[in-house]
Amino acid sequence: MTIIEKLSALRALMKERNIEAYFIPTSDFHETEYVGEHFKARAYMSGFTGSQGVLAICQDCAALWTDGRYFIQAENQLEGSTIDLMKQGEEGVPTVEEYLYDHMSENAILGFDGRVMNTTLVEKIASKLNEKNITFACHEDLVGMIWNDRPELPNKPGFFLEEKYSGKSTKDKMADIRKEMQKHGAQYHIITALDDIAWIMNMRGWDISHYPVMLSYLVIGMDSATIYIDEAKLTDELRKNFADNQVEVHAYDAIYEEVKAIRGVVLLDKNIVNYAIIENLDKEIQIVNCPNPSQLMKSMKNPVEQENNRIVHIKDAVAMCKFMYWLKTNVGKEKITEISASDYLEQLRKDQGCFDLSFDTISAYKEHAAMMHYHAEEDTDVELQPEGMLLVDSGGQYLEGTTDITRTFVLGPISDEIRFHFTTALRSNIALSKAHFLYGCRGLNLDILARGPLWDLDLDYKCGTGHGVGHVLNVHEGPNGFRWRIVPERNDSCVLEEGMTQSNEPGVYIEGSHGIRHENEMVVRKGNKNEYGQFMHFETITFVPFDLDGVDASLLTSYEKAWLNDYHAQVYEKVSPFLTEDEREWLKTATRSI
């Protein structure tokens, strides 16, 4: 079916049920950032494939909201669909709630699948629509009724992450969580976030591409716990870990009926727990609504995780340096396209022990790089030439950790403007890398260091400067990050704590011309403590050259040159032992002092 035919079929179901508007978020039952194929209802109904966005369908109109990373992509993919693009956060663009309010009648019905709607979002919509006495129909998945070839839920067995990689046992993690439950006076803790459950249970899986988790729910009591999961996915090691920690295994979808029996005080996060679960809780229980304690715990990497992270970033750097050597040596001499370059890099990572990518690689040549989350397809794949630049944003999942790196490679002649932008974005990265700050700072306090050189030019980028990174988990992890303002739907503004892993990725994106991003991962570290307080800094753990062919050294201060030269010296020292003789000679030039 075409998008227009799908919209027509859905509207027919809506009309049968007297539903005036139907809402489709980008979510699974767990509010996961990237969802498995079974849950891509919004993409199925709209044709827009970005990782973020919501769709509202009325009988005579439809609209999709997404953020600045995807404006260009969404405009292209929505063309001819009759769905209007709402550029989220732009001046004059209505919010989802405002749009629904304006397009719905008094006493009308809004439909959605309550399992894919987090409770906070439902309550936010309800508060706006209450004036019109709008009611909800949330017990049917209408998209599922017209999606005849919908992919099945995954059933591949997962695996236990040994303590030599995780650094902490499930027993100790659950003990820490129960202490936090006691502080809140809670007898139960409902957890539906897949990364939190994976971290607590030291289990990983294959249910979502590039995101090693298993579909599950977890209810922790003070003396026992229940995990709701497809038993076919459990290995003997996982079963033993559950048994050792008094964790019962129940069917995946049994939680909706079983939560009805819970009594007492329940700790949960309405930003994550879906509305269908909340609706099934007894109306007399007391809910303590706050972030899952495990969220902050897992963001502060323990010493074992930190050491594994350093190890894995050298492995990843070897793959990246081999790729950079191959690319810059062979472009123009053999046929290389965006996709073939991406495939070559993936194989280099596998050679280093990578068991999956940490996200779909962005391999974007020339003007394609202006789309922050461009993904090359057969009909857009272009051949690389010995001119312009290739932006590659990529990462891998290894047993030792998760990586995320962007480099922009100069393949041949570039304009003075592009060189200026390349160097300015590098100055932004260096400024944040060098940050020295007092404990208590948040990413909000430090983001200006990266944006400053670009704001001086009246330039900006429509995304955060950086995000937390999980450990053998999701590449985007809260609650830490870098952003110049609070974005309510982004949980990335906490106080920066020692051990947190952060990305640092400022860039320049000029539509129709070029895109530049320079990204490293960094770990928050403690520095000196004196009468002014505890000072903090960042330890950079990514070691891959910035392409000096794009740098105008005259634009760098002596301090910036010193940082860059020291960084490149470390790159050579750490990576060169794992390269061939030809690669080492190349790396020596690529990391030369300027």
Secondary structure, 3 states (H helix, E strand, C coil): CCHHHHHHHHHHHHHHCCCCEEEECCCCCCCCCCCCHHHCHHHHHHCCCCCCCEEEEECCCEEEEECHHHHHHHHHHHCCCCCEEEECCCCCCCCHHHHHHHHCCCCCEEECCHHHCEHHHHHHHHHHHHHHCCEEECCCCHHHHHCCCCCCCCCCCCEECCHHHHCCCHHHHHHHHHHHHHHCCCCEEEECCHHHHHHHHCEECCCECCECCCCCEEEEECCCEEEECCHHHCCHHHHHHHHHCCEEEECHHHHHHHHHHCCCEEEECCCCCEHHHHHHCCCCCEEEECCCHHHHHHHECCHHHHHHHHHHHHHHHHHHHHHHHHHHHHECCECCEHHHHHHHHHHHHHHCCCCEECCCCEEEEHHHHHCCCCCCCCCCCCECCCCCEEEEEECEEECCEECCEEEEEECCCCCHHHHHHHHHHHHHHHHHHCCEEECCCEHHHHHHHHHHHHHCCCCCCCCCCEEECCCCCCCCEEEEEECCCCCCCCCCCCECCCCEEEEECCEEEECCCEEEECEEEEEEEEEEEECCEEEEEEEECCCCCCCHHHCCHHHCCHHHHHHHHHHHHHHHHHHHHHCCHHHHHHHHHHCCCC
